[in-house]
Amino acid sequence: MGHKTNLARRQAKNWGETTCLFSSLYVEVHLIKVTPGGYCSRHIHEQKWNCFYILKGKLDVILYR
């Protein structure tokens, strides 16, 4: 299927860090750790969807069109 699992590519971000666990043409699964008060820049994914499963804390999502 052309996918890679457990890539473990950890990247530092201005809002915390992300580790890619799975990647395919249309789906990526990331474990993210957000610094309290941190936020992601406004952006768009043309061919991918975001889905969030919160392990601890809360997440506010703002949708732009």
N, CA and C of each residue as an Amber inpcrd file, in Angstrom:
protein
   195
   0.8150000  -1.1960000   0.0000000   0.0000000   0.0000000   0.0000000
   0.8560000   1.2570000   0.0000000   2.1550000   1.0890000   0.0830000
   3.0280000   2.2400000   0.0120000   3.0630000   3.0820000   1.2670000
   2.8260000   2.4760000   2.4250000   2.8620000   3.2590000   3.6500000
   4.0740000   2.8910000   4.4980000   4.4240000   3.7850000   5.4040000
   5.5210000   3.5680000   6.3330000   4.9580000   3.7230000   7.7330000
   5.3140000   2.8340000   8.6320000   4.8270000   2.9280000   9.9970000
   5.9760000   3.1720000  10.9660000   5.6310000   3.7540000  12.1080000
   6.6070000   4.0260000  13.1610000   7.8300000   4.7700000  12.6460000
   7.6050000   5.8050000  11.8960000   8.7050000   6.5870000  11.3450000
   9.4790000   7.3230000  12.4310000   8.7890000   7.6450000  13.5010000
   9.4110000   8.2920000  14.6640000  10.2270000   9.5230000  14.2870000
   9.7440000  10.2940000  13.3310000  10.4050000  11.5510000  12.9790000
   9.9030000  12.6240000  13.9330000  10.6520000  12.9180000  14.9570000
  10.2570000  13.9440000  15.9240000  10.7270000  15.2980000  15.4080000
   9.8000000  16.2500000  15.3990000  10.1280000  17.6000000  14.9470000
   9.7030000  18.6020000  16.0020000  10.5940000  19.5140000  16.3100000
  10.2610000  20.6130000  17.2140000   9.4190000  21.6340000  16.4570000
   8.4030000  22.1460000  17.1070000   7.5370000  23.1820000  16.5430000
   7.4750000  24.3340000  17.5360000   7.0160000  25.4960000  17.0890000
   6.9150000  26.6280000  18.0220000   5.8250000  26.3970000  19.0660000
   4.9310000  25.4690000  18.8530000   3.8500000  25.1620000  19.7900000
   4.1260000  23.9060000  20.6170000   5.2250000  23.1760000  20.3260000
   5.5380000  21.9430000  21.0440000   6.3660000  21.0210000  20.1680000
   5.9380000  19.7600000  20.0160000   6.6500000  18.8260000  19.1460000
   5.6800000  17.8160000  18.5400000   6.0760000  17.2340000  17.4120000
   5.2730000  16.2300000  16.7250000   6.1590000  15.0600000  16.3280000
   5.6140000  13.8620000  16.4320000   6.3180000  12.6550000  16.0100000
   5.4120000  11.9050000  15.0410000   5.8940000  11.6630000  13.8300000
   5.1090000  10.9490000  12.8240000   5.1470000   9.4510000  13.1260000
   3.9690000   8.8600000  13.3090000   3.8560000   7.4400000  13.5930000
   3.5030000   6.6130000  12.3670000   2.7960000   7.2330000  11.4050000
   2.3420000   6.5420000  10.1970000   2.2060000   7.5640000   9.0870000
   2.5750000   7.1760000   7.8710000   2.4440000   8.0890000   6.7400000
   2.1070000   7.3080000   5.4800000   1.0740000   7.7920000   4.7590000
   0.7410000   7.2510000   3.4430000   0.3890000   8.4440000   2.5570000
  -0.0640000   8.1800000   1.3520000  -0.3690000   9.2570000   0.4140000
  -1.4410000  10.2020000   0.9500000  -2.4510000   9.6690000   1.6400000
  -3.5730000  10.4940000   2.0770000  -3.7180000  10.6290000   3.5870000
  -2.9380000   9.8920000   4.3590000  -3.1060000   9.8940000   5.8080000
  -1.7470000   9.9730000   6.4950000  -1.6670000  10.7870000   7.5260000
  -0.5250000  10.7790000   8.4270000  -1.0590000  10.7490000   9.8420000
  -0.4060000   9.9940000  10.7090000  -0.7630000   9.9380000  12.1200000
   0.4280000  10.4750000  12.9020000   0.1510000  11.4960000  13.7180000
   1.2020000  12.1280000  14.5050000   0.8330000  12.1010000  15.9780000
   1.8280000  11.8870000  16.8230000   1.6910000  12.0980000  18.2520000
   2.2040000  13.5080000  18.4980000   1.3360000  14.3750000  19.0140000
   1.7690000  15.7490000  19.2470000   1.7070000  16.0790000  20.7330000
   2.6700000  16.8630000  21.1580000   2.7080000  17.3870000  22.5180000
   2.7300000  18.8990000  22.3890000   1.6970000  19.5360000  22.9130000
   1.5400000  20.9810000  22.7660000   1.9100000  21.6670000  24.0710000
   2.7450000  22.6810000  23.9680000   3.0820000  23.5070000  25.1100000
   1.8160000  24.2510000  25.5390000   1.5160000  24.3020000  26.8290000
   0.3190000  25.0430000  27.2690000   0.2800000  26.4560000  26.6650000
  -0.8470000  26.7850000  26.0520000  -0.9950000  28.0830000  25.3860000
  -0.4670000  28.1010000  23.9640000   0.1490000  27.0000000  23.5160000
   0.7040000  26.9340000  22.1680000  -0.3840000  26.8260000  21.1140000
  -0.0680000  27.2140000  19.8970000  -1.0340000  27.1240000  18.8010000
  -0.3070000  26.9680000  17.4800000  -0.9860000  26.3780000  16.5280000
  -0.4690000  26.1420000  15.1910000  -0.8690000  27.2950000  14.2760000
  -0.0540000  27.5750000  13.2850000  -0.3790000  28.6350000  12.3320000
  -1.5630000  28.2250000  11.4530000  -2.2360000  29.2080000  10.8940000
  -3.3310000  28.9490000   9.9660000  -2.7570000  28.2900000   8.7110000
  -3.3270000  27.1220000   8.3250000  -2.8420000  26.3980000   7.1540000
  -3.9410000  25.4940000   6.6060000  -3.6560000  24.8630000   5.4680000
  -4.6410000  24.0050000   4.8150000  -3.9520000  22.7290000   4.3160000
  -4.7020000  21.6340000   4.3340000  -4.2540000  20.3690000   3.7480000
  -5.1530000  20.0890000   2.5520000  -4.5930000  20.0890000   1.3680000
  -5.3750000  19.8930000   0.1510000  -5.9030000  18.4700000   0.0240000
  -5.1190000  17.4600000   0.4560000  -5.5060000  16.0720000   0.2330000
  -5.5310000  15.2400000   1.5040000  -5.4150000  15.8510000   2.6470000
  -5.4020000  15.1010000   3.9000000  -6.4280000  15.6710000   4.8620000
  -6.8810000  14.8330000   5.7850000  -7.8300000  15.2260000   6.8150000
  -7.1260000  15.2440000   8.1590000  -7.5760000  16.0870000   9.0480000
  -7.1040000  16.0760000  10.4260000  -8.1400000  15.3960000  11.2990000
  -7.6760000  14.5450000  12.1810000  -8.5210000  13.8880000  13.1660000
  -7.7490000  13.9440000  14.4830000  -8.4170000  14.2760000  15.5660000
  -7.7330000  14.4590000  16.8380000  -8.2950000  13.5140000  17.8810000
  -7.4140000  12.8440000  18.5960000  -7.7610000  12.0030000  19.7370000
  -6.9700000  12.5630000  20.9090000  -7.6380000  13.1830000  21.8460000
  -6.9800000  13.8940000  22.9350000  -6.7110000  12.9380000  24.0870000
  -5.4530000  12.8050000  24.4770000  -5.0730000  11.9380000  25.5890000
  -5.1290000  12.6720000  26.9310000  -4.8300000  13.9660000  26.9140000
  -4.7980000  14.7440000  28.1440000  -4.9780000  16.2170000  27.7960000
  -5.7760000  16.9190000  28.5950000  -5.9940000  18.3450000  28.3450000
  -7.1620000  18.5840000  27.4170000  -7.1260000  19.7180000  26.7070000
  -8.1910000  20.0410000  25.7600000  -7.5930000  20.6970000  24.5320000
  -8.3510000  20.6970000  23.4590000  -7.9080000  21.2590000  22.1870000
  -9.0260000  22.0860000  21.5990000  -8.7360000  23.3030000  21.2210000
  -9.6750000  24.1520000  20.4980000  -9.2520000  24.1450000  19.0270000
 -10.1910000  23.9040000  18.1250000  -9.9150000  23.8710000  16.6960000
 -10.7280000  24.9580000  16.0340000 -10.0600000  25.7760000  15.2230000
 -10.7230000  26.8380000  14.4590000 -10.6350000  26.4510000  12.9780000
 -11.7790000  26.3930000  12.3030000 -11.8150000  26.0590000  10.8830000
 -11.9130000  27.3190000  10.0520000 -11.0440000  27.4040000   9.0530000
 -11.0710000  28.5180000   8.1040000 -11.4690000  27.9770000   6.7410000
 -12.2260000  28.7530000   6.0000000 -12.6380000  28.3450000   4.6560000
 -12.2120000  29.3660000   3.6550000
